Amino acid sequence: MCNRQDDEYSLTGFSSSRIVNMGIKNDTAGEDDGERRLIKSPSSDTLSRNPPTQPFVYLLAFFSALGGFLFGYDTGVVSGAMLLLKREMNLNTMWQELVVSSTVGAAAISSLSGGFLNGLLGRKKCTLLASFIFTFGGFFMTFAPNKEVLLVGRIIVGLGIGVASMTLPVYIAEVSPPHMRGQLVTVITVLITAGQFIACVVDGAFSYMKHDGWRYMLGLSVLPSILQFVGFLFLPESPRWLLQKGRQEEARQVLSRIRGCQDVDEEFDYIRTSIEEEEKELRGGGIIFLRILGHGPTRRALIVGCGLQMFQQLTGINTVMYYSATILQMSGVRDERRAIWLSAVTSGTNFVCTSLSIWLVDRVGRRKLTLASLTGTALSLSVLSLGFLLAAQYSPPVTLHPLDSHNSSCAKYGYCGDCMLNPACGFCYHENGSSVFDSTCLPVNPKTTEHSAWGGCANQTETLEGPFWAYNFCPTTYSWVVLMGLLLYLTSFAPGMGPMPWTINSEIYPLWARSTGNACSAGVNWIFNVVLSLTFLHIAELITYQGIFFVYMGFTVLGLLFAFGCLPETQGLQLEDIETLFTGPLCSCGTSSHLTNRNIQYIRKSPEFSPVDNGKVGLENDIAYITVSKNEFPPPK
């Protein structure tokens, strides 16, 4: 019964299962909707009482996260493989960028189609499809006879990565219990960084081969893709997708299998009721993307999700990972193998720091992690830019200008830094301790970048006395500043902006828009990924290396302002309740939910609870009263 007392509605003697579908009639439809959603929340809390997590959930998370490992391995392995490929296949700047960016470009296209495939085929079949495509592409790259075939293989691999990138976070989010959802979705990003680290170790191991070491680097990616394909043959479909397709009995069986011995009746009814309410609100079909744009809360969620994915890439993370060995070489690390192993150190740092996010995400919260990460990333990018600036300011001078320049434009440069910005030139020098002498800027050999076209460094094996041939780097004593900047960058980025955009996007959309919303946000991620990776080397030549990292720092500051103003906290909420966070204005400093200022009080009569336990939800029969303040409830816009 309902009794009105002192401007409050007091609801007495109802179990939480009855409260789920109960509404309080009010003067306006907006108030009714707001209070109905508010009353519904106790059921959400009841479902997230942190019951023991079944081992089967970890098995689901592991095989799903293998997709992240595949993505990480592919992006990490190309960093070291590129140093060998550009020498053996004589790749110029454009071909280097094509080999790197073709994968992410294909991933952008396939991720946009992944929403349709997810709705049509389901999460399981899409994962199997992605694993098969990735395996096929891995074999294609391994046996590539030339750079054109290698490029095709990279595109095939990208198609598989794109489908997996928007499918697997959704799958894990839909099968995880609420109190574990953030951690389990974050496992995908942790395995991305693990894949990048393992790839760098593999790069280092095979860099000692004189020829074709890159084939083994790229070919080993098929092993985890085969493992994921076999594993998913025995894993169930998402129960939420099954319910959406009307396969209720199968959905109940899957949910029972995932939750083990727990009673799933309340969770099953809760999910089913939410889906039925969504279908009533939709009132018919239509293109889902257009329905998202026409529905205020979901449209705002899409803006936040796409914005986070965009700024994740604009911080330059995948440029750093794709070109980490090249960046270290640019900073003055002369030896290829040393650059590859130092790249492994940076990838290891990325992996360790991302692993911290599993522990932090459901303790600190998504919003705080994201804001702290963006702040640290901006500061570390300034250090990275400073390292290259110091290297440029103290760049060794060109001391020898040959009388016979063979009409080369390289002869006009007076410093090594200027010489390096021209991809047709290299720096030939002698070294005495830390000092450089008898240095010349010479044109590079058109057949191989290992030698100059003529002069002292043409077709000559380096000795301890020199001369030394520098291509893509200048000898400098400031390489340690760049390495420190890279380590600080990954330490800041990895726990927050690495996993949080994927974790948050897997949560913030209602079920009817979840596949399409994740496809759109993943597509935005891949589009900006391909733009940055395709232009990094050319822009670095245009505005210098320190300039491009300064630009990334500016983008990071903009991302910090966006996250501070528009990102709400989703920690601990049921997937079906998160939509309420976006019923208010888009950007209100993380407090957009109209529920955040409402007074919700739970009072228990059970003798096992003391007054200090008020506000916590126990078993259904522990709830004696629910009191809701009679404040205004603005209708969703």
PANUMI-624186 format. One record per residue (C-alpha): x, y, z. Coordinates in steps of 0.25 Angstrom, whole numbers, plus 5000, padded with zeros to 4 digits. Layout:
N
XYZ
...
//
This chain:
637
500050005000
500450154998
500350255009
500750395007
501550455019
502250585020
502550605005
503050465004
502450334997
502650215007
502550075001
502349975011
502449825011
502749794997
503849694992
504849744982
504249654972
502949724973
503649854973
504249834959
502949854951
502249954960
502050094957
501550214964
500550294957
500850444957
500350564950
501250554938
501750444929
503150494931
503050484946
502450344945
503550294937
504650354946
504050294958
503750154952
505250154948
505650194962
504750084968
505449984959
506850014964
506749924977
506549804968
507849844961
508549854975
507949724979
508549654967
509949714970
510149664984
511549604980
511249454980
512349364978
512849374963
512749234956
514049184949
513349174936
513249324935
514749334936
514849234925
513849314916
514749434919
516049364915
515649314902
514949454899
516149524903
517049444893
516449544883
517149654890
518449574890
518349554875
518149704873
519249734882
520249644876
519949694862
520149834866
521349804874
522049714864
522049814853
522849904861
524149814861
523749754848
523749884841
525249904843
525549774836
524449794825
524949934821
526349874819
525949744812
524849804804
525449944803
524150004808
524050154806
523250244816
521950224808
522050074808
522450074823
521150144826
520350064817
520849934823
520449984837
519250064834
518549954824
518249864836
517549974844
516850034832
516249894829
515849884844
515150014843
514249964831
513949824837
513649884851
512649974845
511949854839
512149774852
510949834858
510049774847
510749644848
510649634863
509149664863
508949554852
509949444855
510149464870
511449494878
511949344877
511849334862
512449464860
513649424869
513849294861
513749374848
514849474853
515749364858
515649294844
515949424837
517149454845
517749314844
517649324829
518249454828
519449414837
519749294827
519649394816
520649494822
521649384826
521849334812
521749464805
522749474793
522749624792
522249754799
520949754791
520549614796
520949654810
520049774809
518849684805
519149594817
519149714826
517749754821
517249614823
517749614837
517049754840
515749704835
515749604846
516249694857
515149794854
514049694856
514649644869
514949784874
513449814875
512949674878
513749624890
513549744900
512049734898
512149584900
512849594913
512049704918
510749624915
511149494922
511849564934
511249584948
511149734950
512249744961
513249674952
512849734939
513849844939
515049754943
514649644932
514449744921
515749814925
516449674923
516349694908
517249814908
518149754918
518349644908
518549744897
519749794904
520249654907
520149624892
520949754889
522049714900
522149564895
522249624880
523449704884
524149594891
523849504878
524349624870
525649624878
525849474877
525749474862
526449604859
527749514859
527349444847
528049504834
526849484825
525349454827
525249474842
524049564840
523249444834
523349364847
523049494855
521749514847
521449364845
521349334860
520049414861
519249294856
519449214869
518549294878
517549314867
517449164865
517349144880
516249244881
515449184870
515549044876
515149094890
513949174885
513349044878
513049004892
512549134898
511149184899
510449294893
510149424901
508849404909
508449544906
508549524891
507749394892
506649464900
506649584889
506349474879
505249404887
506049284890
505649294905
505849144909
507249144903
507549274910
507149224923
508049104922
509249184917
509049274929
508949164939
510249104933
510949234934
510549264948
510649114953
509849074965
509249214968
507749244966
507649314953
506149344953
506249484958
507349524948
506649454937
505349524939
506049654941
506749644928
505549594921
504649704926
505649814922
505749754908
504149754907
504149894912
505149944902
504349874891
503049944895
503850074895
504350054881
503050034875
503449974862
504649954854
505550044846
507050064844
507650054858
508650164856
507550264853
506750214865
507950244873
508050384868
506650404871
506650354885
507250454895
507950374905
508550274895
509050384886
509750444898
510350314901
510850294887
511450434887
512250404900
512650264895
513150314881
513850434888
514650344897
515050254886
515450374877
516350434888
516950304892
517550304878
517850454877
518750434889
519650364879
519650224886
519650134874
520650224867
521550204879
521350054879
521450034864
522650114863
523250094876
524550034871
524650144860
524350254870
525550204879
526450194866
526050334863
526450384877
527850334874
527850184877
528850134866
528749984867
527449914861
527449804872
527649904883
526449984878
525649854877
525949814891
525749954897
524349944890
524149814898
524449894911
523350004907
522349894903
522649824917
522349944924
521049964916
520649824920
520949834935
520249964936
519049924929
518949804938
518749894949
517449944943
516849804946
516949834961
516649984960
515449994951
514449944961
515050004972
515450144967
514350154957
514450184942
514350334942
515450354952
516350264945
516150324931
516350474937
517650434944
518150354932
517950474922
518650564932
519850484933
519850454918
519850604915
521050624924
521850504918
521650554904
522250684908
523450604913
523550524900
523450654892
524550714900
525450594898
525350614883
525550764884
526850744892
527350644881
526950744870
527650864878
528950794880
528950724866
530350694861
530750784850
531150744836
532650774835
532950724821
532250774808
532750694796
533150774784
532450674775
531050664781
530450584769
529350694768
528850644782
527950724790
528550664803
529850754801
529050874806
528750824820
529650884831
529250794842
528850644844
527450674849
527150754836
527750634828
526950534835
525650604832
525850574817
525550424815
526550424803
527750464811
528550404822
529750444831
531150384830
532050414841
533250364850
533150364865
534150384876
533550354889
532350444889
532850544879
532550534864
533550574853
533650564838
532150564836
531450574823
529950574818
529850484807
528750424798
528250284802
528450164792
527250144784
527349994786
527549994801
527550094812
528750024819
529750104811
529850234804
529850244789
531250294788
532350344798
532950284810
531750204814
531450144801
531449984801
532349984813
532349894825
532449984838
533649964847
533950014861
534650134855
533550164845
533050224837
531550204842
530350214834
529150284841
527750274834
526550314842
527350364854
528450454859
529550414869
529150484882
529350474897
527850504899
527250374895
527050344910
526050464911
525250404900
525250264906
524850324919
523650404912
523250274906
523250194919
522450314926
521450324915
521150174916
521150174931
520050284930
519250234918
519150084921
518350084934
517250184929
517150224915
517650084910
516450004915
515450104919
514850144906
514549994902
514049964916
513150084917
512650064902
512249914906
511349974917
510650104913
509650054902
508349994904
508249854898
507549894886
508649984882
509849914888
510349844876
510149974867
510750064878
511949984880
512149974865
512050124863
513050154874
514050044870
513950094856
514350234861
515450174868
515950104856
515750224847
516650314855
517650204857
517850184842
517850334840
518950354851
519750234847
519650264832
520150404834
521150394846
522450394838
522050494827
521550594838
522850564846
523650604833
522750734832
522750784846
523850704853
523750594863
523650684875
522550764868
521650644865
521750594880
521350744884
520150734875
519750604882
519950674895
518950774891
517950664887
518050604900
517750724908
516450744899
516150594903
516350624918
515350744917
514350654909
514450544920
514350634931
513050704926
512350584919
512750454925
511850394937
512250284946
511650144942
512350064953
511449954960
510149984952
509349874945
509449894929
508049914929
508150034939
509250114932
508350184922
507850274933
509250334934
508950404921
507550454923
508050594927
508950694920
510150634912
511250704919
511050734934
512350694940
512050544941
510750574949
509750564938
508850454944
507550514950
507650404960
508850454967
508250554975
507050474980
506950424994
506750264993
506650205007
506550055010
506050015025
506149875030
505349805041
506249685041
506949665054
508249635047
508349775042
508749895051
508550035048
509850055041
509449955031
508350045025
508550075011
509049935008
508249835001
508149685006
507249575003
505849604998
505149585011
506149675018
505549805011
504449865020
504250005015
504750085003
504650235004
504750324992
504850474994
503750554986
504750634978
504450674964
504750564954
505050634941
504650554929
505650494919
505950594908
//
